[in-house]
Amino acid sequence: MAMSRARKKTVFEVGRYTILVIWLLIVAFPMFWVISTSFKPDHEWFAWPPVYWSQEPTLNNYLNVWTDYSEYEDTQYIKSLQKPWIALRNSLIISLTSTFLAVGFGAILAYGVSRYRILSETRMFQLLMLRMVPPIVVVAPLSLYYSTLGLLDTVIGLVIVYFLTTLPYAVWMTKSFIDEVPREVEQAAMILGASRWRTIWEVVLPLVRSGLVATFLFILILTWSEYLLALILSKTEVVTLPVELSKYEGSTEGRVYGRQAALAVGVTIPLVIIGVFIRKHLARGFSFGMVRR
Amino acid sequence: MATEAAAAIPGEIRAGKREMTQARAVRRFKWSVLSVFIALMVGVLGPVLFLQLYFSFHDFSIYLGSWWDAEFAGLEIFEEVVTDPRLGIAIVRSVLFAAGSTLGCFVIGFGLALLMYRPFRGQALFYIVFILPMLTVPIVIAYTGEMLLYQKGPLNDVLSWISGQDVNVIWLANARMALTTVMLLEIWNWVPFSFIIMIAGLASLPKEPQEAAQILGASKWRIFLEIQLPLLRPVIILAIILRFLEAMAEFPKAWSLFQGGPGSATETIPIYLYITTWQYFEVSKGAAMSYVVMMIMIAIVLAAIYFLRREKRALDEMYGAADEDRAG
């Protein structure tokens, strides 16, 4: 029996929403679990059957992680921790600085490539190798080199590697925005007598501003969540948030899920806000000009 | 004053001269930008690659005092590395892991993109929720995984509730399951990546060929297979290649959940390199090993870049006419 057109459409709609809702649940469940765990008192962390909604929700985990308040002040794991505020400050300084440098320098380079082809297409693709060859293959000699220079465990050391590893994305992404500004606009400004720098500053820059912001936030996400380089190149002084988070394991008390969850929520929220804010530009960050509009 | 002087010169010569100064200005701009970059590369990557080469040929571990006193070992270390079965297994494991998670990400991401690229009620909400895993710090995903996956844990509980039977998967402690567990977490983490690229690709496809085929009476399935899929090829290749490369380098989840274990079940290339250098402190072996791995990765990346360029050139040709119209 052939289905009518309308009937077919309904079946399709029902199927679509079913699949989407299933995936929605798969995505949401782990997130729900972290958030829920961050409000649980310690006897509910490992309870069986698992506790989904805490019977006695508490803010202790958050207070414990983010303030001086501690109900376990004397235990080993609390003593071995830096307060996350220091890690937060390090993370902010390192990721903002390196991202700012990468996007600033990347945008200048991208402008040159877009307008004067100062890098051939071959060179532009070779640039990608900085990102695509995994950093683990050079990080051992790098850490020795850094320790010779005194850059190990410093902000500058991490900023340099983050700058180099995110530069390819910065150049490609800003170039895709600059390419969209028609040359005629610039030519018109120059015919009207504006100097080259004034043209760039007052004509091109405002047109690509939102693109630069999107690139900035995109790269901020990458550096904020970086783990391996931060783990190896920083030891005690400039620990970043992801590394700080990994310190909540392996102490004599076992895992402290509630506090880990409370910190994890704090680490993730800025990225989620940023990501949702630039969601329309995310694809462009990864697509190297291959997704056209 | 300069303009007055310039005005005195006949038009043609002036234009020529301006072009020359323009070319010189561009050159100066080019080298002042590039010199910064090149200086940084030479200053950072140069010594690093030299050190790596040095350690590959000199027997050194941190117990042996200063690195510049290390003994020359010739090709011995390389020989040890190349004949090390553990490295071979780690490479195979990495490739399996990367291939499996890439396939998973791509199939799910593309499927979701196909369901979602045309406007429908709730599109924005689903889109925002679906990109969330990509925005979550990988190390957070690892610890979340651990909270969910221990044997008497919430995931097994939920699976039991759904299936109505007692589900008791040993996600973390079972050597045969461990790599799959990391793979599932990697897929959960990066489905959004394939999803956003594929949905952007689908949305950017030209409408005319599809409409033409529809008018000619082609079925939806045939339009998909014979029009959309070929047009999407560059985007598909992009999504697969980038994901594969990133999965080859995956470290935070595998490391913080398993440290290579149980046994050596999750010992991928990055993990084995890390263990060699930072747990066994065999700096020389680590250096020689990373040399081998680096060469393999460079070969893979060069192949990847070759494919990406080929696709991009095809795209540029396809859109070239339109761009030229715009450029006038």
Interface residues (C-beta under 8 A of the other chain):
Chain A: R16 Y17 I19 L20 W23 L24 I26 V27 A28 F29 P30 M31 W33 V34 T37 W45 F46 W48 P49 P50 Y52 F105 I108 L109 G112 Y116 I118 L119 E121 F125 Q126 L128 M129 M132 V133 P134 P135 I136 V137 V138 A140 P141 L142 L144 Y145 I160 V161 F163 L164 L167 P182 R183 E184 R196 I221 W224 S225 Y227 L228 I232 L241 P242 L245 S246 Y248 E249 R255 Y257 Q260 A261 A264 V267 T268 L271 V272 I274 G275 V276 R279 L282 A283 R284 F286 S287 F288 G289 M290 V291 R292 R293
Chain B: A25 V26 F29 K30 V33 L34 V36 F37 L40 M41 V44 L45 P47 V48 L49 L51 Q52 F55 W67 I108 G111 L112 L115 M116 F120 G122 F126 Y127 I128 V129 F130 I131 L132 P133 M134 L135 T136 V137 P138 I139 V140 I141 Y143 T144 G145 E146 M147 L148 Y150 K152 G153 P154 D157 V158 W188 F193 I196 I197 I199 A200 G201 S204 P234 V235 L238 L242 L245 M248 A249 F251 P252 S256 I269 P270 L273 Y274 T277 W278 V283 G286 A287 S290 Y291 V293 M294 M297 I298 V301 A304 I305 L308 R309 E311 K312 L315 Y319 R326 A327 G328
